[in-house]
């Protein structure tokens, strides 16, 4: 077994608020960390909880929703469908379990406990010390998934906080909180460029489709329609874990939950990746697009800032402004030199975000002595 420095193996528990049956960026981050830690000889257990859907406000759940939740628990308990096996390869050494609730009896004793959402952070405050030293991995401002006062309260509870992006670190500072900044890593063993940008059709766009408003899918489609008035041959491919409701607009195709190799091919076929999100923690799809050689037309948000730098590695536009996003798309399609420059510079920049780097930083933190003023930055 491999170990980091002279640190002995430790027992780590990650707590996720939902099953891992659908691709979720924040869950992927946890699975990557789990894989890294077991590669270092640590013991890792991931607890998935059958909590209500985070995309729906808590007060909006009906009796029918509650019944559906109970039936999901029974079904996934019997079938093991809570696991992410069909979309992500978790090391067999990582233990995964499915819990009806996150009460302490469903959480194994460990040296370290890492919560991953505001709901799981609330539960962690009820656990005895035997569950481990508690960390709170903050990957977004999750006011979209629960009451704002409860979400923000978790930013001030006495858990050691880890954030994945500078904008979250700034927000924590405004709340008077110390935190550790560890930007996400990326899987360079899978996502890579195999079609040179200059061999791609400039009219081919790619975009994530999502059902929640703040992902900006409607804005992206509006921008595409606007840009198509200038470039009639423009085409947009979308992919996502949520099915597309209704007929597809002209020039648009959709792939539901594409296999990883298929997704890599989609990235390599596209000249331009579009991300119209209103907010992100640390957006993975645009980063994966850079790994595969796309040029980026994205919104100017904190979740893109780690790798999307205007006129250097991407073209940025204001949130909820389809006209500005469309103008950047048109500019990239028509200006080959700019498109090639941004894709190449972005591809070089993104190489620094490895899981080895992020994993080492995480393990250094969780095996260290607690320090209120700790700050680890890996980018």
N, C-alpha and C positions, 0 to 999 in steps of 0.2 A: 504494500500500500504506500502511496505517495503522501507525504506530509509537507506542510508549509513551515520552513524553518525548523525550530525545535518544539513546535507546539504539538501536544498530544492530540489524538482524535477526540472530537466532541460530538455530542448528540444534539441535533438541531431539528426543531419542529417548525414547519411553515403552516399557516392557517389561511385557507382560501374560503370565500363566502359562498361559492357556487360550485356546481360540478364543472369538470373540465371538458365536457363533451363537445363544445364549440370553440373554435379558435378565438382566443382573447389575448391581446397583447400583454396585459399585465400578468396573466397567468403564465404566459410563455416565459416572461422574465423570471418568475419563481421556479419554473421547471429547469431553466438554464442554470440558475444558482444551485438548485438541488443536484443537478448532474455534476457541476464543478466540485461541490463539497464532497460528494461520495468519491470523486476521483482523487481527493486528498486524503481519503481514509476515514472520513467522518460518517456518522450514522445519521440518515435523514429520513424524516417522516413528514408527509404532506397530508393534512386533514382537509378534506373538502366538505363543506357544510351545505345542507339543503335549505338555505335561507331564501327568502323571497327574491324575485328577479330585481337586480339593481337598476335596471333600466325603467322601472315603474315606481312612482312614488309610493311609499309605504301605505299611506292612507287610501290609496286607490285600489287596494286589493280587496276583492269580494269573497264571499263564502265559497264561491265556485273556484276562485284562485287558491284558497286554502286547501280545498279538496284535491285540486290538481297537484298541489305541492306534496300532499301526503301520498298520492298515488305515484308521483315521481320518485319519492324516497323508496317506496317498496319496489318499484320496477328496477331502479338503478342498483339497489342493494342486491337484487337477484341476478342482474345481468352484468354488473360491473361497468355499465355505460358512463359512470361518472368520470372515468379515466379519459385522458386525452390521446389514447393510443392511435387513433385513426389520423391524427394531424400532427402529433409531436411525439418523438421518441424519448421517453424518460428511461434513464438507466434502471435496469432491473433491480439494482441494489437499493433504489429509493422505494421506501414503503409508502403506499397510498391507502387512505381509508375514507369512508363515506359516513358522515354523521348527520343524524336528524337535527341535532342542535349542537351548539358549541359549549355546552356545560363542561365543567372541568373533568368529569369522568370520561369524556370522549377525547381528551387531550392527553397524549403520553407524557410521562415525566421526561425531562430533558435538561441539557445545560443551557440551551438558548431557544427562545420562542420568537418567531418573526411573524407578526401580523401583517396583513396586506390590504386592508380596507378599513373604513371607519367602523363598520359593523364588527369586524374581528378585533379591532382595537378596543372597542367597548367591552367585549367579552373578556379580553385579556386582563382587564382591571379586576375581574372577579376571581382570577386564578391564584392558587397558593404558590409559594416560592418553588415548589418542586417541579413546576412546569418550565422553569428556566428563566434566565435573564431576558427581559422582554424588550423587543425592538418593534418599531412601527415603520414599515416600508411604505412611504407615501409616494404614490405614482401619479396622483392627479388631485385637483381640488374637487372632491366628490359631492359637491352640493347638488349635482344633477341626479343623485341616487338616494337622497334622503333629506330630512329637515336640516336647514342650514345651521341652526344652533347646535344640533347634535354633531354634525360633521365638524364644525369648527371647535367644539369642545374637545374632540379627540386630538386636536393639534396642541392642546395645552395639558393633557393628562401626562402623568409621570412615566412615560415610556421613552426609551432612547430612539430618536427619530433619524431615519435615513430618507433622503430625497433623491430623485433621479435626474433633476433638472435645475439649472440656476434660478428659474422663475419661481420654483417651489421653495428654494432656499431663501429667496428674497421675501416671499410670503411668510415663511416661518419666522424670519427676523422681525417682520412687522408685528407678529404675534408674540414677540419677545422670547422666541424659542431657539435654542441651539440645535443644530442638526448636522449630519454628515452627508455631503454630496458625493454620490457614486453614480455617474452616468451609466446608462444601460450598455451592455455589450451586444454584439451582433454575431450571427453564426456564419462565419466565412467559409466553413466547410460545405455549406449548402448554397447560400446565396452568392452568386458570382456572375461576372460578365462573360458570356461566350459568343455574343454577337456584337461586333464593333458598332459604335453609335453611327458612324458614317455609312454603314450598310443598312440602316433602318429606314423605314418609311417615315418621313417627317410628319405625315398626317395622322400617325397612329398614337392615340393617347391612352392612358391607363389610369383608373381611379378606383379607390375602395368605395363600395356601397355599404351603407349602414342605416339601420332604422331609426336611430336617435337623431334628433334635430341638430344637435351641436356638432355632429360629424360633417355637416354641411353638404350632404349629398344633393339636396335640392339646388343649392347655390352652384355646385359643380355642373349639374345638368343645365342650369340656366346659362352659365358661362360657355358651355359647349355649344348650346343653341345660338348664342350671340356670335361666337367665333366662327361658326359654320356659315354665317351669312357672308363673311369675308372669304372663307376657305370652304367651298361646298363639298370638297372631297374629304373633309376631316372626319375621323372615326374615333369612337370612344369605346374601349372595353372596360367593363366593371367586374369586380369580383367581391365576394363577401360571404359571411356565414348566415346572413339574413336573406331570405328570398326576396326578389324584386316583385312588388305588388303592381298589377296593372300591365298594360302594354308597354313595350320598350320604345322610346323615341327613335326616330329615324337616325340611322348611323350608329346606334348603340347596341352592343352585345353584352351579355351577362353570364358569368360563370359562378355557380353556387358551390361554395366550399371546394375550390380546386385543390387537388393533391399538390404536395409541395413542389414536385418536379414540374407539374403543369404551371404552377404559379411562377416559378423561376423562368419558364419559357415565356410567360406573358410579360414579365418584366423585361426580358431580353428582346421581345418583339416591339415594345413600345419605345418611341423616341422621347416622349414627354410623360412624366407622372404628375398628376394633378391632385393636390390635397387642399380641399376648401374648408377644413375644420375651423370651428369657432374657438375651440380650446382643445388642448391635448396635454398629457403629462410629458411624455417623451415619445413622439409618434414613431412607431416602428415601420409601417409601410413605406413612407418616403425614404427612410434610411436604407431599407432593403432595395428600393428602386435605385438609389445611388450606388449601392454595391453591385447592381446589375447593369450600371452604365446609363441610366436614364438622366435626362435633364429635368429639373424640378420647376413647376409653377405652383407655389403654395402660399397659404395665408401667413401673415406676419404675426405669429403667436409664439409664446414661450416654448411650447412643445416642439417647435421646429428650429429654435434658435441655435441648438448645439451644432447643427450641420448645414442649415440653410442660411446663407449669407448673401444678401442682395447684390446682384451683379457679379458675384464671385463664384458661388456654387448653386445659386437659384435665383429666380425672380419672385419677389414677394409682393403681395397685394393686401389691402385691408380686409378684415373680416366682414362677411355679409355684403361683399361688393362684387357681384358677378361680372359687371362691366369691366372692372379693373383686372379681374382674374382672366377674363376673355382676352383683354388687350395683351396680357403677358403670354398667353397661349399663342396668339397670332404672331407675336414678336418672335417667339422661339421657333415656330414652324417656318417662318419666312427668312429668318436670319440663321443660316447654317453655322456660320463662324461662332456666333454667340452660343448656340445650342451645344456645339462641340466643346467650346471652352468651359461652359458651366458643368457639363457632364464629366469632363475629364478632371477638373479641379475638385468637383464634389466627390468623385470616385477616389481621388487621392486623400482627401480630408477624412472620409468615413473609415479609412483603414485603421485609424487609431482606436476605434471603439470595439475592442476585442473582449470576449468573455473571460479570457485569461486575466486581463487587466482588471475588469470589474470584479471577478471572483476573488482575486487576491486582495483587493481593497475591502470587500465584504468580510472575508475571513480574518483579515488583520483587525478589523473593527470588533467583530463578535468574540474574538479570542483575547482582546486587550482588556486592561483594567478600565472600568468606567471613568470617563473624564467629561465633565460638563462642557469644557471648551474645545472638545475635539472637532477637528475639521479635516477630512480627507477629501481631496479633490483629485480626480483622475483625468481631467481634461482641461 
